[in-house]
Amino acid sequence: MQRIANLLVVQNGQMLLLKKPRRDWYVAPGGKMESGESIYEAAIREFTEETGAKPVGTHLKGIYTMMIHEEGRIIDEWMLFTFIAHGIEGVPFEETREGLLEWHPVSSLAYLPMAEGDRTNLQFAAVQEGIQYGTFHYTEDFQLIEEQIQTSTEEVNRLNG
């Protein structure tokens, strides 16, 4: 099964997104994991390769299964691991072979063109506490058929003193 890691940087109310030329859709920078690589290592490596900047304070926000359907059967399936960071070191590229890098207000996740599953997971990553889990079912041309979402937060008890 293919494994993908992506990373959303949110800084000063803005987020760094990659506009892919094929559909003119926005995504968080990321890509395929390499053999033997942890999901954390993959997210940072892919982000750095695609942006020229290094994320600061990276942590996991979502784990997803993506399923592509054709005529009632599953033809492709992969896992997506979404991370967030709240800053970067360095200046990101403006354009790479992957597409254009642009800063956008977090609120623009509501309307920017993107896969609907990406909208769901990036909105959660940008503004919610905890970790989100889900399964997204798509047609071959990435029309969302169904999504199943769960979330969890860690309860931490602290002693006063």
N, C-alpha and C positions, 0 to 999 in steps of 0.2 A: 504494500500500500504506500502510495506517495505521501510524504510528509512535508508540509509547508509551514514556515514561520514568518510572521510579519510583525512590524513594530510601528506603533503610532507614537509620534512625539507631540506632546501638547506643552506649549510654552507661552505664557502671557496671553491666554485665551485663544491662541492660534494653534493650528496643527499643520504638520508638514505632510502633504499628500503627493502621490505620484499620479500624473494623468497619463494613462496608457493610450498610445496612438490608435490601436486596433478598433476600439469602440468609443474612444474619448471618455472612458470611465475612470473614476478616481479610485485608488487603492492605497493602503498603507504600504510603504516599501517592505519588500520581503521576497522570499523565494524558497526553493527546494533545499531541504536539509541534505548534508553530505553524510556518507557512511561513517558511523562512529561518532558523529557530532551530537551534542545535546541540543535540545530545542532552544535553550538559552543562548548557546554559542551560535547556533544558526541564525537566530533573530538579530543578534548584534552584527555578525559577519555580513548578512544580507543587507541590513540597513546601511552599514558603513560602505559596502561596495556600491550600493545604489545611490547614496547621497553624498559621499565624501566627508561626512561628519560622524562623530561618535556619540551615541545616546548616553545619557546620564540618568542613573536611578532606574534602571530597567527592571520590570517585573511582569509576571504572567497575569493576563486578564481574561483569557478565554481559550477553551478547547472545543473544537468543532469537527463534526463529520460532514463532509460534503458529498452528496450523491447526485449523479446525473442519470436521468431516466430517458429512455427512448422506447416508444410504443409499449409502455407498461413493464419494461424490464430495466434493471440497473446496468448501465454500460461503463460507468466510471465511478470511483470512490476515492476520496483522499481525506487526510486529517489536516486541519489548520490550527496552529497555535498562535494566538494573538497576544502580543506584549505591548506595554506602554512605558514611556519614559517621559520625565517632566523637564527635560532640557537636553541640549546638545553641546558638544565641544567642537569648534570649527565652524566653517561656513559651508552650507550645503551647495552642491552643484545647482545650476539653474536647469540644465538639461543633460540627460544621459541617453544611452542607447535604449533604455527602458521607457523613456518618456520625459515629460516636463515635471519638475518639482516645484510645487507652489504652496505657500502658506495660506490657510483659510481659517476664518473664525470657526470654532467648534460648532456653533449653531448652524453652519452651512451643511452639516451632515444630514440635515432634514431634507435637503433638496438637490444636492450635487448628484450628477449622474453616476451611478455605481450599482453593482449587484445588490439586491435587497438584503441578502444575508450579510454582506459587508456593512451595509448601513446599520443593521441590527447590532453586529458585534462591535463596530467602531463607536457607535453612540454609547454602548455600555462601557467600553474601555475608557472613553473620554470623560464620562461624568458619574459613573456608578461605583459603589464600593463592592468589593468581593470579586468572585470569579464567576464567569458565565460558561455554561456548557450548552451545546446544542447540536442538532442535526438539521441540515438544510437540504431539501430536495428540489432539484432544478430540472428544467428541460435542457436539451442540448444547447440552446441559444441563451441559457442562463435566465430564463423566466422562472421565478420562484413558484413552486407548486405548493410547498408546505414547509413550515419550520416548527421545530420542537425545542423549547428553551427551558433551561433550569439555571438557577443561580445559587451560590452559597457565599456566606460570609463567615469569617472566623470570629468567634466570641472570645475575647481576652479578658480575664479577670485580673485586675491589678490590686495589690495591697497598698493601702495608704500608709505612709509612714516614712 
